[in-house]
Amino acid sequence: MSDHPTVYLDHAATTPMVDVAFEALTARLRVVGNASSLHGSGRDARRVVEESRERIARALGARPGEVVLTSGGTEADNLAVKGLFWCRRDQDPGRVRILASAVEHHAVLDALEWLAEREGAKVELIGVDARGRLDVDELRARIEADPGSVALVSVMWANNEVGTVQPVDEVVAIASAHGIPVHSDAVQAVGAVPVDFGASGLDALSLTAHKLGGPYGVGALVVRRDLALVPLLHGGGQERQVRSGTLDVPAVAAFAAAVEHAVKEQADHAARLSELRDDLVTRVLELVPDARVNGDPERRLPGYAHLSFPGCEGDSLLMLLDHQGIECSTGSACSAGVPQPSHVLLAMGRDEAEARSSLRFTLGRTTDPSDIDALVTAIGPAVERARAANR
């Protein structure tokens, strides 16, 4: 345990709850009522759920009936990918291809791998350039080769490791010309960049509360009403018959408050984080000139600084910083502890050594200039020690 005050620079993994979400959550925790019950307490719970659904929809440019509440981003991604694949294949057995970017979150990639192994899906991962940006021409060529065999396309709104924002508008334009539905994992994007479901032309979009100032264990799949999905869960038929289960009313209320707050504050939040991020990168590069910044320098999330430190093992560097009270990540928190190079950096053309030498610093609402100062103080000695240990 470090004797230093904690400097939290891992907001992409999870970020503290905002006050409005905390208040909404605690206000309902001791209030009884199942939103599926017909008595007064049940109707009160249902009112909270539906008002929350309306607030989430309004903030995201969607209709209330398009918001399917889930336990978080992983469930939303799985419901979109599996539910769409099964439905589209049922309608036409020849639709077995799924196209996705090679840098998707494992909630999408592992679901695709499962479909390939168990359900006969033919998964095709589309490459990205050195900045982590989707190769749109490759996507177009893959679709146009045999559009009738494509069940769906899944391309994340923004990458969870390097922060690159993907050309979702171009993806939608290409796929929709052939009537192919498009899903986007927008878990990291909502509240960080403008996200408008209706204007995007997407068919389905995933988000989760704890990435934008809400509680753990609640999220949503925003999906067009006329798009059929095969459910993952069966039971009481809640959430349009595609996501059964008793809803967590306090968490749903807090989720709605967090989404509203994040979207309302998005522009100011992004401007502040971009300034802090740029200061972090500039000062770290002054101390470690051979460090390399990963991701798109222009189209990226505002709070992301992803850097490779040649000659270091990312895990060792992370622990050295952690000992100084500075908390960051080697990539996706869901893959933490697994000694393997980042699939994102490998897809971007980096070799395994460079992919293992990287750290992700992500900033949030609680980040202030003193946090950047603390990192800058610690990073030089930490890199020296990590390189010495790796010789």
VENJO-V201379 format. One record per pair of residues at least 6 apart in sequence whose C-alpha atoms are under 6 Angstrom apart, sorted by sequence separation. I is the first residue (numbers start at 1). J is the second residue. D is the distance in whole Angstrom. If there is no record, write none. Layout:
BEGIN
i: {I | I}
j: {J | J}
d: {D | D}
END
This chain:
BEGIN
i: {57 | 89 | 115 | 116 | 128 | 158 | 209 | 210 | 238 | 35 | 57 | 128 | 158 | 237 | 33 | 34 | 127 | 157 | 158 | 236 | 33 | 157 | 209 | 235 | 35 | 54 | 209 | 233 | 234 | 345 | 35 | 53 | 208 | 231 | 233 | 341 | 33 | 207 | 294 | 207 | 293 | 294 | 342 | 206 | 293 | 341 | 206 | 292 | 341 | 205 | 292 | 205 | 291 | 204 | 291 | 204 | 182 | 183 | 185 | 186 | 187 | 203 | 182 | 183 | 184 | 185 | 186 | 187 | 203 | 181 | 183 | 102 | 97 | 101 | 102 | 96 | 97 | 98 | 99 | 100 | 101 | 102 | 96 | 97 | 99 | 100 | 277 | 157 | 152 | 154 | 156 | 157 | 274 | 152 | 153 | 154 | 155 | 156 | 157 | 273 | 330 | 331 | 152 | 154 | 273 | 329 | 330 | 77 | 158 | 329 | 270 | 74 | 133 | 328 | 214 | 214 | 314 | 313 | 314 | 214 | 313 | 314 | 213 | 312 | 209 | 309 | 308 | 308 | 307 | 97 | 98 | 307 | 96 | 97 | 98 | 100 | 306 | 95 | 97 | 98 | 99 | 100 | 101 | 306 | 94 | 95 | 96 | 98 | 100 | 305 | 95 | 305 | 304 | 303 | 303 | 320 | 88 | 85 | 317 | 191 | 191 | 192 | 312 | 191 | 312 | 311 | 280 | 76 | 164 | 164 | 73 | 162 | 73 | 165 | 61 | 62 | 73 | 164 | 165 | 60 | 61 | 62 | 72 | 164 | 60 | 61 | 163 | 163 | 163 | 87 | 87 | 162 | 72 | 76 | 84 | 71 | 72 | 73 | 83 | 71 | 72 | 83 | 70 | 71 | 83 | 70 | 69 | 70 | 69 | 68 | 68 | 68 | 67 | 66 | 66 | 66 | 66 | 132 | 131 | 131 | 161 | 68 | 21 | 18 | 14 | 15 | 17 | 14 | 16 | 17 | 15 | 56 | 52 | 55 | 59 | 52 | 132 | 130 | 129 | 29 | 28 | 25 | 25 | 24 | 25 | 24 | 21 | 21 | 21 | 103 | 7 | 9 | 10 | 6 | 7 | 8 | 9 | 4 | 5 | 6 | 13 | 2 | 4 | 2 | 12 | 10 | 11 | 9 | 10 | 11 | 9 | 11 | 9 | 7}
j: {63 | 95 | 121 | 122 | 134 | 164 | 215 | 216 | 244 | 42 | 64 | 135 | 165 | 244 | 41 | 42 | 135 | 165 | 166 | 244 | 42 | 166 | 218 | 244 | 45 | 64 | 219 | 243 | 244 | 355 | 46 | 64 | 219 | 242 | 244 | 352 | 45 | 219 | 306 | 220 | 306 | 307 | 355 | 220 | 307 | 355 | 221 | 307 | 356 | 221 | 308 | 222 | 308 | 222 | 309 | 223 | 202 | 203 | 205 | 206 | 207 | 223 | 203 | 204 | 205 | 206 | 207 | 208 | 224 | 203 | 205 | 125 | 121 | 125 | 126 | 121 | 122 | 123 | 124 | 125 | 126 | 127 | 122 | 123 | 125 | 126 | 303 | 184 | 180 | 182 | 184 | 185 | 302 | 181 | 182 | 183 | 184 | 185 | 186 | 302 | 359 | 360 | 182 | 184 | 303 | 359 | 360 | 108 | 189 | 360 | 302 | 107 | 166 | 361 | 254 | 255 | 356 | 356 | 357 | 258 | 357 | 358 | 258 | 357 | 255 | 357 | 357 | 358 | 358 | 149 | 150 | 359 | 149 | 150 | 151 | 153 | 359 | 149 | 151 | 152 | 153 | 154 | 155 | 360 | 149 | 150 | 151 | 153 | 155 | 360 | 151 | 361 | 362 | 362 | 363 | 382 | 151 | 151 | 386 | 262 | 263 | 266 | 386 | 266 | 387 | 387 | 372 | 206 | 295 | 296 | 206 | 295 | 207 | 299 | 196 | 197 | 208 | 299 | 300 | 196 | 197 | 198 | 208 | 300 | 197 | 198 | 300 | 301 | 304 | 229 | 230 | 306 | 217 | 221 | 229 | 217 | 218 | 219 | 229 | 218 | 219 | 230 | 218 | 219 | 231 | 219 | 219 | 220 | 220 | 220 | 221 | 222 | 222 | 222 | 223 | 224 | 225 | 295 | 295 | 296 | 331 | 239 | 214 | 213 | 210 | 211 | 213 | 211 | 213 | 214 | 213 | 256 | 253 | 256 | 260 | 256 | 348 | 348 | 348 | 250 | 250 | 250 | 251 | 253 | 254 | 254 | 254 | 257 | 258 | 344 | 325 | 327 | 328 | 325 | 326 | 327 | 328 | 324 | 325 | 326 | 333 | 323 | 325 | 325 | 362 | 361 | 362 | 361 | 362 | 363 | 362 | 364 | 363 | 371}
d: {5 | 5 | 5 | 6 | 4 | 5 | 6 | 5 | 5 | 5 | 5 | 5 | 4 | 5 | 5 | 5 | 6 | 6 | 6 | 5 | 5 | 5 | 6 | 5 | 5 | 5 | 5 | 6 | 6 | 5 | 4 | 6 | 4 | 4 | 6 | 6 | 5 | 6 | 5 | 6 | 6 | 6 | 6 | 6 | 5 | 5 | 5 | 5 | 5 | 6 | 5 | 5 | 6 | 5 | 5 | 4 | 6 | 6 | 6 | 5 | 4 | 6 | 5 | 5 | 5 | 5 | 5 | 6 | 6 | 6 | 6 | 5 | 6 | 5 | 5 | 5 | 5 | 5 | 5 | 5 | 5 | 6 | 6 | 6 | 6 | 6 | 6 | 6 | 6 | 6 | 5 | 6 | 5 | 5 | 5 | 5 | 5 | 4 | 5 | 6 | 4 | 6 | 6 | 6 | 5 | 6 | 6 | 6 | 6 | 5 | 5 | 5 | 6 | 5 | 6 | 5 | 6 | 6 | 4 | 5 | 5 | 5 | 5 | 5 | 5 | 5 | 5 | 4 | 5 | 6 | 6 | 6 | 6 | 5 | 6 | 6 | 6 | 4 | 6 | 5 | 5 | 5 | 6 | 4 | 5 | 5 | 6 | 6 | 6 | 6 | 5 | 5 | 5 | 5 | 5 | 6 | 6 | 6 | 6 | 5 | 5 | 6 | 5 | 5 | 5 | 5 | 6 | 6 | 5 | 5 | 6 | 5 | 5 | 5 | 5 | 6 | 5 | 6 | 5 | 5 | 5 | 6 | 5 | 4 | 6 | 5 | 5 | 5 | 6 | 6 | 6 | 5 | 5 | 5 | 5 | 5 | 5 | 6 | 5 | 4 | 4 | 4 | 6 | 5 | 6 | 5 | 6 | 5 | 4 | 5 | 5 | 6 | 5 | 5 | 5 | 5 | 6 | 6 | 5 | 5 | 5 | 6 | 6 | 5 | 6 | 6 | 4 | 5 | 6 | 5 | 6 | 5 | 6 | 6 | 6 | 5 | 6 | 5 | 6 | 6 | 5 | 5 | 6 | 6 | 5 | 5 | 4 | 5 | 5 | 5 | 6 | 6 | 5 | 5 | 5 | 5 | 5 | 6 | 6 | 6 | 6 | 5 | 5 | 5 | 6 | 6 | 5 | 5 | 5 | 6 | 5 | 6 | 5 | 6}
END
